[in-house]
Amino acid sequence: MCCSHIIFCSKSGTEKEAVIITRPRGTTLEDDDLASLSEHSNITMALFLGTDKIRDIMTRIRMPSDTPVAVVYPASWKDEKIIQGTIKDIADKVEASEITKSTIIIIGNVVSPEEYVNSYLYSGNTPSSS
């Protein structure tokens, strides 16, 4: 049996962080763990192969509805497009764009850099103890 997700974890200052790379259920994967994986705090989720299931995916994600989401098509190409929204409105935006494949869906505060705390690992600074 093959694993359908990969989890990378680290600790920065007093915060634990995780990036979960996974895919939604579909033709070759009968079920997924999106709901349970999304219950963890301070995570970023990256989903492949799910653009055509965006509405279903967002209804199963257990994060606040105002959590930032970006759908990137086709990532790193000259004609890359980034659709940004939140869990509550990204499905409407993606469906209006008529993009149905070849994307990565990124869910988490990392999508909104102004709200994201950068790692202290390489900065030379440490978090304040107050």
N, C-alpha and C positions, 0 to 999 in steps of 0.2 A: 504494500500500500504506500502511496506517495503522499507526502505532506503538502497541504495546499497553502501554507503560509510560512513566512520567515519572520522572526522577531529579533530586532537588535535593541539591546538595552545599555544604558550608561547612567552615570550619576554625575551631575554637574552642580557643585556647591551642595546645597541641601536637597535639591530636586532630583528625582529619578525621572528619566526620559526613556521613551521607547519609540521605535519606528516599526510598524507592522506592514509587511508587504504581502499582499494576498490577492485573491480573485473571488468573484462571486460564483455562486452555483450556476450551472449551465449545462450545455450538451455533454461535456466530458467530466463534470463534477456534480454529483447528485445533490450534495448539500454543502454548506459552508458554515463558518463560525463568526460571521460578521457581527452579529448581535453581541455575543459574549466577548469577542475581541475588543469591540468598541466601548465596553464598559470600563476599561482601565482609565485611570487619570493620566494626564500629561502625555498623551500619545499623538503620534502622527500616523495616519493610515495611508498607504499607497495601494490602489487597486488597479489591476490590469484586467482587460477583457470584460468590462462592465458597462460601457457607454450605452448600449441598447437596453440595459436594465437599470438605468440611473434612478428612475422613480422608485422602483422596488428597493434598490439598495438604500436610498435615503430614508425610506420608512422603517428599515430594520436597524439603522445605526442608532446606538443608544448614547448619543452625545447631545448637549443642548442644541436646540434648533438654530441658534445663531452662530454655531461653530462654522468658521470659514472653510470653504471648499473651492478648489481650483480643478478644472478639467483642461488638460493640456493636449493639443492635437496639432500635428504630430510632433511630439517632444523632440527638441534639439534640431529640427529641420528649419531651413530658411523661411518656410511659410507657416511656422508655428503660430498657433492661436491659443490664447489662454482665456477661458471663460471663468470668471470668478463670481462667487455668490456665497450662500450659506446653505446649511442642510435643508432649510425650509424652502429655498427658492431656486436652487441650482438645477433641479430637474426641468423646470419651466424654461430656464435660459438655454440649457443644452438642447432640449427638444426644439426650441425656436431656431437654434443654429443649424439644425439638420445634420449635425455630426453624429454618426452612429457607430464608429469603430476607430481603432488605432489611437486610443487615448490612454492617458494615465489619470486617474482620479486621486487627488490628494486632499485629505481631510485632516484638519487640525489648525491650531493657532500659527503654525509655521507659514501658512498661506498669507497671513496678515502680519508682515514684519514689524509694524509699529506696535503690535501687541505681544510680540514674541521676545523672550529674554534670551540673548545670545549666551552661548556656553562660555564659561570662565576658563576652560581648559588651556587655550592658547593666548589669552589676553594679558596674562600677567597680573590681572586683578583678581580679587577674591570677593565673594559676596559679603555684604556687610553683616555683622553679627547682631545688628539691632532688629 
